[in-house]
Amino acid sequence: MKELGLSIYDASVLVSEKAIADYFEAVAEGRDGKIAANWVINDLLGALNRTGKDIEETPVSPAQLGAIIDLIKAETISGKIAKDLFEIVLTEGGDPAEIVEARGMKQVTDTGAIEAAVDEIIAANPDQVAKVKAKPTLAGWFVGQVMKSTGGKANPQAVQALVKAKLGIEEE
């Protein structure tokens, strides 16, 4: 567990019960173990705790949780979309990739579409542009507005890069 970079607490949670350890191992197989651990501990166990269930009663199989992690890694969905997807799988079940496709949950990576959203937000907020020019750390406001306007579907890294480029902010 130390090689995964997990805290003592997180490692102890994952090995506290054989069923949790087995579930984690199934999710982590072939994936980033730290990311798998975070999803099992924070999202899955948190949801089970909220619903009064234990790991043996989980409605989310290791394959389903692994598929969500794979969709994030492939940049098909963002972390925010993944949280929403997890809740759908938890309450309704289903194949995560099929849910993403059927419900139009794919992350927007088309830079043209993202650029149009960035341009629109910048044009509509000249006062905020002036503030950012004076204090570049405020550029995050634009990133937030673009993410809001795209329903959280825009690739956050692409949004940030475009906002900085459009506002003439140097990368640190």
C-alpha positions as CSV (number, residue, x, y, z in Angstrom):
1,M,0.0,0.0,0.0
2,K,2.9,2.3,0.7
3,E,4.0,2.1,-3.0
4,L,0.6,3.4,-4.0
5,G,1.3,6.5,-1.9
6,L,-1.7,5.9,0.4
7,S,-1.9,7.3,3.9
8,I,-1.9,4.8,6.8
9,Y,-5.6,5.5,7.3
10,D,-6.5,4.9,3.7
11,A,-4.5,1.7,3.6
12,S,-6.1,0.5,6.9
13,V,-9.6,1.2,5.4
14,L,-8.8,-0.9,2.3
15,V,-7.6,-3.9,4.4
16,S,-10.1,-3.5,7.3
17,E,-12.3,-6.2,5.8
18,K,-11.5,-9.0,3.3
19,A,-14.5,-8.0,1.2
20,I,-13.2,-4.4,0.8
21,A,-9.7,-5.6,0.1
22,D,-11.0,-8.0,-2.6
23,Y,-13.2,-5.3,-4.1
24,F,-10.3,-2.8,-4.2
25,E,-8.0,-5.4,-5.8
26,A,-10.5,-6.1,-8.5
27,V,-11.0,-2.3,-9.3
28,A,-7.2,-1.6,-9.2
29,E,-6.2,-4.4,-11.4
30,G,-4.5,-2.9,-14.5
31,R,-5.3,0.7,-13.2
32,D,-3.7,3.4,-11.1
33,G,-4.0,2.0,-7.6
34,K,-4.1,5.4,-5.9
35,I,-7.0,6.5,-8.1
36,A,-8.8,3.2,-7.5
37,A,-8.2,3.5,-3.8
38,N,-9.7,7.1,-3.7
39,W,-12.8,6.0,-5.6
40,V,-13.3,2.9,-3.4
41,I,-12.7,4.8,-0.1
42,N,-14.3,8.2,-0.8
43,D,-17.0,7.5,-3.3
44,L,-18.1,3.9,-2.9
45,L,-17.6,3.4,0.8
46,G,-19.0,6.9,1.4
47,A,-22.1,6.1,-0.6
48,L,-22.6,2.7,1.1
49,N,-22.3,4.4,4.5
50,R,-24.9,7.0,3.4
51,T,-27.3,4.2,2.3
52,G,-26.6,1.9,5.3
53,K,-25.2,-0.9,3.2
54,D,-21.9,-2.8,3.4
55,I,-19.5,-3.8,0.7
56,E,-21.3,-7.2,0.1
57,E,-24.5,-5.3,-0.7
58,T,-22.9,-2.7,-3.1
59,P,-25.0,-2.1,-6.2
60,V,-21.7,-1.0,-8.0
61,S,-19.6,-3.9,-9.2
62,P,-15.8,-3.6,-9.3
63,A,-16.1,-3.8,-13.1
64,Q,-18.5,-0.8,-13.2
65,L,-16.3,1.3,-10.9
66,G,-13.3,0.3,-13.0
67,A,-15.1,1.4,-16.2
68,I,-15.8,4.8,-14.7
69,I,-12.0,5.2,-13.8
70,D,-11.2,4.0,-17.4
71,L,-13.5,6.7,-18.9
72,I,-11.7,9.4,-16.8
73,K,-8.3,8.1,-17.9
74,A,-9.4,8.1,-21.6
75,E,-10.6,11.7,-21.1
76,T,-14.1,10.7,-22.2
77,I,-15.5,12.2,-19.1
78,S,-14.2,14.7,-16.5
79,G,-13.9,14.1,-12.8
80,K,-17.1,16.1,-12.2
81,I,-19.0,14.1,-14.8
82,A,-17.6,10.9,-13.2
83,K,-19.2,11.8,-9.9
84,D,-22.5,12.2,-11.6
85,L,-22.0,9.0,-13.5
86,F,-21.2,7.1,-10.3
87,E,-24.4,8.3,-8.7
88,I,-26.4,7.0,-11.7
89,V,-24.7,3.6,-11.6
90,L,-25.2,3.5,-7.9
91,T,-28.9,4.2,-8.1
92,E,-29.9,2.7,-11.5
93,G,-27.1,0.3,-12.4
94,G,-26.0,-0.1,-16.0
95,D,-22.8,0.0,-18.1
96,P,-21.0,3.3,-17.5
97,A,-19.8,3.7,-21.1
98,E,-23.4,3.1,-22.4
99,I,-24.8,5.5,-19.9
100,V,-22.3,8.2,-21.0
101,E,-23.2,7.6,-24.6
102,A,-27.0,7.5,-24.1
103,R,-27.2,10.5,-21.9
104,G,-24.7,12.7,-23.7
105,M,-22.3,12.9,-20.8
106,K,-19.1,12.9,-22.9
107,Q,-16.6,15.6,-22.1
108,V,-16.3,18.3,-24.7
109,T,-12.8,18.2,-26.1
110,D,-13.5,20.0,-29.4
111,T,-11.4,23.1,-29.0
112,G,-13.6,25.0,-31.4
113,A,-16.6,24.6,-29.2
114,I,-14.6,25.4,-26.1
115,E,-13.0,28.4,-27.8
116,A,-16.5,29.8,-28.7
117,A,-17.6,29.5,-25.1
118,V,-14.4,31.2,-23.9
119,D,-14.9,34.0,-26.4
120,E,-18.5,34.5,-25.4
121,I,-17.7,34.7,-21.7
122,I,-14.8,37.1,-22.2
123,A,-16.9,39.4,-24.5
124,A,-19.7,39.5,-22.0
125,N,-17.5,40.4,-19.0
126,P,-15.1,43.3,-19.9
127,D,-14.9,44.5,-16.2
128,Q,-13.7,41.0,-15.2
129,V,-11.2,41.0,-18.1
130,A,-9.7,44.3,-16.7
131,K,-9.5,42.7,-13.2
132,V,-7.7,39.6,-14.6
133,K,-5.2,41.8,-16.5
134,A,-4.3,43.5,-13.1
135,K,-4.3,40.2,-11.2
136,P,-3.8,37.1,-13.4
137,T,-4.7,34.7,-10.6
138,L,-8.4,35.7,-11.1
139,A,-8.4,33.9,-14.5
140,G,-10.0,31.0,-12.7
141,W,-13.3,32.9,-12.6
142,F,-13.4,32.7,-16.4
143,V,-12.6,28.9,-16.3
144,G,-15.5,28.5,-13.8
145,Q,-17.9,30.4,-16.1
146,V,-17.0,28.4,-19.1
147,M,-17.4,25.2,-17.2
148,K,-20.8,26.4,-16.0
149,S,-21.8,27.4,-19.6
150,T,-20.9,23.9,-20.9
151,G,-22.6,22.1,-18.1
152,G,-19.2,20.9,-16.8
153,K,-18.6,19.0,-20.0
154,A,-15.6,21.0,-21.3
155,N,-12.2,19.6,-20.8
156,P,-10.9,21.7,-17.8
157,Q,-7.3,21.8,-19.0
158,A,-8.3,23.0,-22.5
159,V,-10.5,25.7,-21.0
160,Q,-7.7,26.9,-18.7
161,A,-5.2,27.0,-21.6
162,L,-7.6,28.9,-23.9
163,V,-8.6,31.4,-21.2
164,K,-4.9,32.1,-20.5
165,A,-4.1,32.4,-24.2
166,K,-7.1,34.7,-24.9
167,L,-6.4,36.9,-21.9
168,G,-2.7,37.1,-22.6
169,I,-1.7,35.5,-19.3
170,E,1.7,33.7,-19.2
171,E,1.8,30.1,-18.1
172,E,3.6,29.7,-14.8
